[in-house]
Amino acid sequence: MKHFLYYILSFLNKYKYSIALFIYFWLIVYFQMRDVWYRGHDLFYVINALSLLFILHIVSKSKLVFIVVFSALFSILITFEAYYGFFFKNGITLGIVIAIMETNVAEAAGAMEGRVLQCIILFCLSFFLIFKSTSELKKMNINVKWSVLILSVYLFVFFPLFIYRRIKVDKRFAAAFKYAPVIWTQTTVTERLPLLYGQIASVIVYLNEKNKSKKYLLQERILLEGVIRNDTVYIPEKIFFVVGESQYRKHLSLYGYDIKTTPFLDSLS
């Protein structure tokens, strides 16, 4: 019994930063998915957090310069995740990625107003834990090939099988997936693997949709069959098409959201 306790305490001391980082990752996912309606099984999110340590194990075998640069870039991504998780109780969805990519400096500064210090603290905490964790993982005697294998099975075998099963058992999802497989794959990734993978999947879909939009602008405009253009009829020079942005009930302070998003409606209630 004493030998077992000694082994446990020795392991905890040897990998204390990696364990702390895993808890930090899990807390981010927990706050991201706590109040969303599409919340999946907790096991998905535990494995999601754990898988990032396998990535760090692979990177830890590299040269110090690469580890530092990777840790800094990785910390920026994790800071975004932590920011939305801790302050907005939400993960980084495709809509958020589009908003970030399409916004200007003034809007971005407005969104970050009042939370710059918190973001700096989150980045420093992320970088410290990630860099310390890579130092611990570098000393592990486990071959990096095992981490590559486990990650590959997780991302390219297990998760595709999950999507395949979902297509088989959920007719509505199957119909939507058949119409737009890339977007619905990204949606599933965001729902089940929100931390980092959801962010990357959303960026890929955004870039793909942006590329398709550019190609569409270069296409020749052809009227549909049966439609005839009449040049004698008045055609307005400009058409203004106004669309109301979609809203989510749980993000309205009127219905209990802890951030004041609807102060006027709150006063009326």
Secondary structure, DSSP 8 states (H G I E B T S, - for coil): -HHHHHHHHHHHHHTHHHHHHHHHHHHHHHHHHSS-TT---HHHHHHHHHHHHHHHHHHHTS-HHHHHHHHHHHHHHHHHHHHHHHHHS----HHHHHHHHH--HHHHHHHHTT-HHHHHHHHHHHHHHHHHHHHHHHT--S-HHHHHHHHHHIIIIIHHHHHHHHHHH-HHHHHHHHH-HHHHHHHHHHHHSIIIIIHHHHHHHHHHHHHHHHHHHHS-----TT----TTS---S-----------GGG-GGGT-SS-S-HHHHHH-
